[in-house]
Amino acid sequence: MLDIEFVRAQFPAFSEPSLLGQAFFENAGGSYTCAPVIDRLTRFYRERKVQPYGPYDASRLGGEEMDEARARLAQLLGVDTNEVSFGPSTTQNTYVLAQAFRKFLSPGEAIIVTNQDHEANSGPWRRLADEGIEVREWTVDPDIGHLDTDELENLLDERVRLVCFPHCSNVVGEINPVLEITSLCHAAGAFVCVDGVSYAPHGFVDVGQLGPDIYLFSSYKTYGPHQGVMVIRRALGEMLPNQGHYFNAGSLYKRFTPAGPDHAQVAACAGMVDYIDSVAAHHGVGASQVHDLMRGHEVQLLQPLLDAVKDRNSVRLIGPSEACLRAPTVALALNRPGEEVAADLAARGIMCGGGDFYAVRALEAMGVDADKGVLRLSFVHYTSEAEVTKLIDALDAVL
């Protein structure tokens, strides 16, 4: 069982006077930052804020910290060190990847995208249609937002070169079976790009075991600094045309980062692994088992929330009503704009959000008015049972 008091002690936000009495339920938009990340970022700005990889100590140490972040994240994710790249955001990383595939694919070849995704893992790929690439859409069930793998099989053929889908949607919340989907796509000869942004906050996954060729997530949603983290497996990465400086073409982790790295934020990403290691050590488990500790705590807290909203009049729960099938990102379609309800909840000490959350295609496919959007309530493993109870009581009052 997760020691919630230990966990919360690792996040300075929970002892910040200005946040006391506020329950944070917009974690899907960005998590609180853990202390090791803040400490590393502060140290870098104080002691290493020079051009890294030079011969003097401050420069050498700065470069070593950046390398440490990449190496330790790669180990946690089950991939090679050079298969991890950092960029300014996942949206930017996806755009760069799409430019690489623009030159890699030929007219008449096809890609598959979903309408369940955040626009960042949909829009850039859809624009490849301008180059004569066929774009096929794997569509959600309009009632529950589910992606059916049988429908995917109907779309796959020898012309499909790439399949892009989310580990879970930022509004539907259902966890898609990445291993099963990846196996189907690979058997059909297609590469796989997984948007892990909405899943990674609930536990770092073994990308090597799951098997996708590309896995993307945002470190500012996994308790870290504002960076996009991108795993590109070597076989694909060396095939795609270089998007970086020509003289960096031989470095896999530089091939898809045309902009210079944010030295301090890259280095601070090692603090995320420090945090995972500290949770593992405190609970007497391996780092890979922290994922299950996090998920177990989240599922336990999520089910009462789902039960409290699923049968309400004038409230439509988007996605599954079983906690074990989804991430704790709960979108509710209401009879008034989600943003208005979020403002009512804010007056009761609940921090959450309303809107379309860049998932316009998913909401429209399910018949939700994108102008009204949804109320989104999202939490992670550091959320307490008392905070969920406070949320449910607040919902009772405003709904």
C-alpha positions as CSV (number, residue, x, y, z in Angstrom):
1,M,0.0,0.0,0.0
2,L,1.2,3.5,-0.9
3,D,2.4,5.6,2.1
4,I,0.5,8.8,1.1
5,E,2.1,10.8,3.9
6,F,5.6,10.0,2.7
7,V,4.6,10.7,-0.9
8,R,3.1,14.1,-0.1
9,A,6.2,15.1,2.0
10,Q,8.2,14.9,-1.3
11,F,6.1,17.7,-2.9
12,P,6.7,21.2,-1.5
13,A,3.3,22.4,-2.8
14,F,1.6,20.5,0.0
15,S,3.4,22.7,2.6
16,E,3.0,25.9,0.7
17,P,0.8,28.4,2.7
18,S,-0.9,29.9,-0.4
19,L,-2.1,26.4,-1.4
20,L,-3.3,25.2,2.0
21,G,-7.0,24.2,1.9
22,Q,-7.0,23.8,-1.8
23,A,-7.5,20.3,-3.3
24,F,-5.8,20.0,-6.7
25,F,-7.8,18.2,-9.4
26,E,-6.3,19.5,-12.6
27,N,-3.3,17.3,-12.6
28,A,-3.9,16.3,-16.3
29,G,-2.9,19.8,-17.2
30,G,0.3,19.6,-15.2
31,S,1.4,18.0,-11.9
32,Y,3.0,19.5,-8.8
33,T,6.8,19.3,-9.0
34,C,8.7,17.0,-6.6
35,A,11.4,18.3,-4.4
36,P,14.3,16.5,-6.1
37,V,13.5,18.2,-9.4
38,I,13.3,21.6,-7.8
39,D,16.6,21.0,-6.0
40,R,18.3,20.0,-9.2
41,L,16.9,22.9,-11.1
42,T,17.9,25.4,-8.4
43,R,21.4,23.9,-8.2
44,F,21.9,24.1,-12.0
45,Y,20.9,27.7,-12.1
46,R,23.1,28.6,-9.2
47,E,26.2,26.5,-10.0
48,R,26.1,25.2,-13.6
49,K,24.4,28.0,-15.7
50,V,27.1,27.9,-18.3
51,Q,27.5,26.3,-21.7
52,P,27.8,22.5,-20.8
53,Y,30.4,20.0,-21.9
54,G,33.4,22.3,-21.6
55,P,36.7,21.7,-19.9
56,Y,36.1,23.6,-16.7
57,D,34.3,22.2,-13.7
58,A,31.0,24.1,-13.9
59,S,30.6,23.2,-17.5
60,R,31.7,19.6,-17.2
61,L,29.3,19.0,-14.3
62,G,26.4,20.6,-16.1
63,G,27.0,18.3,-19.0
64,E,27.3,15.3,-16.7
65,E,23.9,16.1,-15.1
66,M,22.2,16.3,-18.5
67,D,23.7,13.0,-19.5
68,E,22.6,11.5,-16.2
69,A,19.0,12.5,-16.8
70,R,18.9,10.8,-20.2
71,A,20.6,7.7,-18.9
72,R,18.5,7.2,-15.8
73,L,15.2,8.0,-17.6
74,A,16.2,5.5,-20.3
75,Q,16.8,2.8,-17.7
76,L,13.5,3.5,-16.0
77,L,11.7,3.3,-19.4
78,G,13.5,0.1,-20.5
79,V,15.3,1.5,-23.5
80,D,18.8,2.5,-24.6
81,T,20.2,5.8,-23.4
82,N,20.4,7.3,-26.9
83,E,16.8,6.4,-27.6
84,V,15.6,9.2,-25.3
85,S,15.4,12.7,-26.6
86,F,14.3,16.0,-24.9
87,G,12.4,18.8,-26.6
88,P,10.5,21.9,-25.6
89,S,7.1,20.1,-25.5
90,T,5.4,16.9,-26.7
91,T,3.5,19.0,-29.2
92,Q,6.8,20.3,-30.7
93,N,8.3,16.8,-30.6
94,T,5.4,15.4,-32.5
95,Y,5.6,18.2,-35.1
96,V,9.3,17.4,-35.7
97,L,8.5,13.7,-36.1
98,A,5.8,14.5,-38.6
99,Q,8.3,16.5,-40.7
100,A,10.6,13.5,-40.7
101,F,7.8,11.2,-41.8
102,R,6.8,13.7,-44.5
103,K,10.1,12.9,-46.2
104,F,10.1,9.2,-45.3
105,L,6.7,8.2,-46.6
106,S,5.7,8.1,-50.3
107,P,2.4,9.2,-51.9
108,G,-0.1,6.4,-51.8
109,E,1.1,5.0,-48.4
110,A,-1.1,5.4,-45.4
111,I,-1.1,6.3,-41.8
112,I,-3.8,5.7,-39.1
113,V,-4.7,8.3,-36.5
114,T,-7.6,8.3,-34.0
115,N,-10.2,10.9,-33.0
116,Q,-9.6,10.0,-29.3
117,D,-6.3,11.9,-29.2
118,H,-5.3,15.3,-28.0
119,E,-4.8,17.3,-31.1
120,A,-1.0,17.3,-30.7
121,N,-0.8,13.6,-31.7
122,S,-3.4,14.0,-34.4
123,G,-3.2,17.3,-36.3
124,P,0.5,17.1,-37.3
125,W,0.0,13.6,-38.8
126,R,-3.3,14.6,-40.5
127,R,-1.4,17.3,-42.4
128,L,0.6,14.7,-44.2
129,A,-2.4,14.3,-46.4
130,D,-1.1,17.4,-48.2
131,E,1.8,15.3,-49.4
132,G,-0.5,12.6,-50.9
133,I,-0.3,10.3,-47.8
134,E,-3.6,8.6,-47.1
135,V,-4.9,9.4,-43.6
136,R,-7.2,6.8,-42.1
137,E,-9.2,7.5,-38.9
138,W,-9.7,5.0,-36.2
139,T,-12.9,6.3,-34.6
140,V,-14.2,6.0,-31.1
141,D,-17.5,4.5,-30.1
142,P,-19.8,7.6,-30.0
143,D,-21.4,6.5,-26.8
144,I,-18.5,5.7,-24.6
145,G,-15.4,6.9,-26.4
146,H,-13.9,3.4,-26.7
147,L,-11.4,2.4,-29.4
148,D,-12.2,-1.1,-30.7
149,T,-9.2,-3.1,-31.9
150,D,-11.4,-4.9,-34.3
151,E,-12.0,-1.6,-36.1
152,L,-8.2,-1.1,-36.2
153,E,-7.7,-4.5,-37.9
154,N,-10.2,-3.4,-40.6
155,L,-8.0,-0.4,-41.3
156,L,-4.7,-2.2,-41.4
157,D,-3.2,-3.4,-44.7
158,E,0.1,-3.4,-46.5
159,R,-0.1,0.3,-47.3
160,V,-0.2,1.4,-43.7
161,R,3.2,2.6,-42.5
162,L,2.4,4.3,-39.2
163,V,-0.3,4.0,-36.5
164,C,-0.7,6.9,-33.9
165,F,-2.8,6.5,-30.9
166,P,-2.9,7.5,-27.2
167,H,-2.0,5.3,-24.2
168,C,-5.1,7.0,-22.8
169,S,-7.1,10.0,-23.8
170,N,-7.1,13.2,-21.8
171,V,-10.9,13.2,-21.7
172,V,-12.0,9.6,-22.2
173,G,-9.5,8.3,-19.6
174,E,-9.8,4.6,-20.8
175,I,-6.4,2.9,-20.9
176,N,-5.8,1.5,-24.3
177,P,-4.0,-1.9,-24.6
178,V,-0.7,-0.7,-26.0
179,L,1.0,-4.1,-26.2
180,E,-1.9,-5.7,-28.1
181,I,-2.3,-2.8,-30.5
182,T,1.4,-2.5,-31.1
183,S,1.6,-6.3,-31.9
184,L,-1.3,-5.9,-34.4
185,C,0.4,-3.0,-36.1
186,H,3.9,-4.6,-36.2
187,A,2.4,-7.8,-37.7
188,A,0.9,-5.7,-40.4
189,G,4.3,-4.0,-41.1
190,A,3.4,-0.6,-39.5
191,F,5.4,1.5,-37.1
192,V,3.7,2.7,-33.9
193,C,3.6,6.1,-32.2
194,V,2.0,6.2,-28.7
195,D,1.0,9.5,-27.1
196,G,1.7,8.7,-23.4
197,V,1.1,12.2,-22.1
198,S,-2.1,11.3,-20.2
199,Y,-0.9,8.0,-18.9
200,A,2.7,8.7,-17.8
201,P,1.7,10.7,-14.7
202,H,0.1,7.5,-13.3
203,G,3.3,5.4,-13.6
204,F,6.3,5.3,-15.9
205,V,6.0,2.3,-18.2
206,D,8.5,-0.1,-19.6
207,V,8.5,1.1,-23.2
208,G,10.9,-1.6,-24.3
209,Q,8.4,-4.3,-23.1
210,L,5.3,-2.6,-24.6
211,G,7.1,-2.4,-27.9
212,P,6.1,0.9,-29.6
213,D,8.6,2.5,-31.9
214,I,7.8,6.0,-30.5
215,Y,6.6,6.9,-27.0
216,L,5.9,10.5,-26.0
217,F,5.2,12.2,-22.7
218,S,5.6,15.5,-21.0
219,S,7.7,15.8,-17.9
220,Y,5.8,18.7,-16.4
221,K,2.9,16.2,-16.0
222,T,5.2,13.6,-14.4
223,Y,6.3,15.8,-11.4
224,G,9.2,17.5,-13.4
225,P,10.1,20.6,-15.5
226,H,8.5,21.7,-18.6
227,Q,10.0,19.4,-21.2
228,G,8.8,16.9,-23.8
229,V,10.3,13.5,-23.5
230,M,10.5,11.3,-26.6
231,V,11.6,7.7,-27.0
232,I,12.5,6.7,-30.5
233,R,13.7,3.2,-30.9
234,R,17.0,3.0,-32.8
235,A,15.7,0.9,-35.8
236,L,13.2,3.6,-36.8
237,G,15.2,6.6,-35.6
238,E,18.1,5.7,-37.9
239,M,15.8,5.2,-40.8
240,L,14.0,8.5,-40.6
241,P,15.6,11.6,-42.2
242,N,17.7,13.7,-39.8
243,Q,15.8,16.8,-38.5
244,G,18.7,18.3,-36.6
245,H,22.0,20.0,-37.6
246,Y,23.7,18.0,-40.4
247,F,26.8,17.4,-38.2
248,N,24.6,15.8,-35.5
249,A,23.1,13.2,-37.8
250,G,25.2,10.5,-36.3
251,S,23.7,11.0,-32.8
252,L,20.3,9.4,-32.4
253,Y,19.1,11.6,-29.6
254,K,20.0,14.8,-31.5
255,R,18.4,13.7,-34.8
256,F,14.9,14.9,-33.9
257,T,15.8,18.0,-31.7
258,P,16.5,20.8,-34.1
259,A,16.3,23.4,-31.3
260,G,19.0,23.5,-28.7
261,P,18.2,21.8,-25.4
262,D,17.2,23.7,-22.3
263,H,20.2,22.6,-20.3
264,A,18.8,23.2,-16.8
265,Q,15.5,21.6,-17.4
266,V,17.0,18.5,-19.1
267,A,19.3,18.1,-16.1
268,A,16.4,18.5,-13.6
269,C,14.6,15.6,-15.2
270,A,16.9,13.3,-13.3
271,G,15.0,14.5,-10.2
272,M,12.0,12.5,-11.4
273,V,14.0,9.3,-11.2
274,D,15.3,10.4,-7.8
275,Y,11.7,10.7,-6.7
276,I,10.8,7.3,-8.1
277,D,13.8,5.7,-6.4
278,S,13.0,7.3,-3.1
279,V,9.4,5.9,-3.2
280,A,10.8,2.5,-4.2
281,A,13.3,2.5,-1.3
282,H,10.8,3.7,1.3
283,H,8.4,0.9,0.3
284,G,11.0,-1.8,-0.1
285,V,10.3,-2.5,-3.8
286,G,12.1,-2.0,-7.1
287,A,11.6,1.1,-9.1
288,S,9.6,-0.8,-11.7
289,Q,7.1,-1.7,-9.0
290,V,6.3,1.9,-8.1
291,H,4.0,2.0,-11.1
292,D,1.8,-0.6,-9.5
293,L,1.8,1.2,-6.1
294,M,0.7,4.4,-7.8
295,R,-2.0,2.8,-9.8
296,G,-3.3,0.8,-6.9
297,H,-3.8,3.9,-4.8
298,E,-5.4,5.8,-7.7
299,V,-7.9,3.0,-8.5
300,Q,-8.9,2.9,-4.8
301,L,-9.6,6.6,-4.7
302,L,-11.2,6.8,-8.2
303,Q,-14.0,4.3,-7.8
304,P,-15.9,6.3,-5.2
305,L,-15.7,9.4,-7.4
306,L,-17.0,7.5,-10.4
307,D,-19.8,6.0,-8.4
308,A,-20.8,9.5,-7.2
309,V,-21.2,11.0,-10.7
310,K,-22.1,8.1,-13.0
311,D,-25.9,8.1,-12.3
312,R,-26.5,11.8,-11.7
313,N,-29.2,13.5,-13.8
314,S,-27.9,16.0,-16.3
315,V,-24.3,14.6,-15.9
316,R,-22.7,12.4,-18.5
317,L,-19.6,10.6,-17.5
318,I,-17.2,10.3,-20.4
319,G,-15.4,6.9,-20.6
320,P,-15.6,3.8,-18.4
321,S,-17.3,3.8,-14.9
322,E,-14.9,1.1,-13.7
323,A,-11.7,2.5,-12.1
324,C,-9.5,-0.4,-13.1
325,L,-10.1,0.4,-16.8
326,R,-9.1,4.0,-16.7
327,A,-6.8,6.7,-15.5
328,P,-8.1,9.1,-12.8
329,T,-8.9,11.7,-15.5
330,V,-12.7,12.2,-15.2
331,A,-14.5,14.3,-17.8
332,L,-18.2,15.2,-17.2
333,A,-20.5,16.7,-19.9
334,L,-23.0,19.0,-18.2
335,N,-25.9,21.2,-19.1
336,R,-23.7,24.3,-18.8
337,P,-20.1,25.1,-19.7
338,G,-17.6,23.1,-17.8
339,E,-15.6,26.2,-17.1
340,E,-18.5,27.7,-15.2
341,V,-18.8,24.7,-13.0
342,A,-15.0,24.7,-12.4
343,A,-15.4,28.3,-11.2
344,D,-18.1,27.3,-8.7
345,L,-15.9,24.5,-7.4
346,A,-13.0,26.9,-7.1
347,A,-15.0,28.8,-4.5
348,R,-15.2,25.6,-2.5
349,G,-11.5,24.9,-2.5
350,I,-11.4,22.6,-5.6
351,M,-8.8,23.4,-8.3
352,C,-10.0,21.9,-11.6
353,G,-10.7,23.0,-15.1
354,G,-13.3,23.2,-17.9
355,G,-13.1,23.3,-21.7
356,D,-12.3,21.1,-24.6
357,F,-8.7,20.4,-23.5
358,Y,-7.5,20.2,-27.1
359,A,-9.6,17.0,-27.6
360,V,-12.2,18.7,-29.8
361,R,-12.4,15.7,-32.2
362,A,-13.1,13.3,-29.4
363,L,-15.8,15.4,-27.8
364,E,-17.5,16.1,-31.1
365,A,-17.4,12.4,-32.0
366,M,-19.3,11.7,-28.8
367,G,-21.9,14.4,-29.3
368,V,-20.5,16.8,-26.7
369,D,-20.9,20.5,-27.5
370,A,-17.2,21.6,-27.8
371,D,-18.2,25.2,-26.9
372,K,-19.5,24.0,-23.6
373,G,-16.7,21.5,-23.2
374,V,-16.5,19.3,-20.1
375,L,-15.7,19.6,-16.5
376,R,-12.4,17.7,-16.0
377,L,-11.4,16.3,-12.6
378,S,-8.0,14.7,-12.6
379,F,-5.7,13.5,-9.9
380,V,-2.5,11.4,-9.4
381,H,-1.1,9.2,-6.7
382,Y,-0.3,12.0,-4.3
383,T,-4.0,12.9,-4.0
384,S,-5.5,11.9,-0.6
385,E,-8.7,10.2,0.3
386,A,-9.7,13.3,2.2
387,E,-9.3,15.4,-0.9
388,V,-11.5,13.1,-3.0
389,T,-14.2,13.2,-0.3
390,K,-13.9,17.0,-0.3
391,L,-14.4,16.9,-4.1
392,I,-17.5,14.7,-3.9
393,D,-19.0,17.0,-1.3
394,A,-18.3,20.0,-3.5
395,L,-19.9,18.3,-6.5
396,D,-23.0,17.5,-4.4
397,A,-23.3,21.2,-3.6
398,V,-22.8,22.7,-7.2
399,L,-24.5,20.0,-9.2
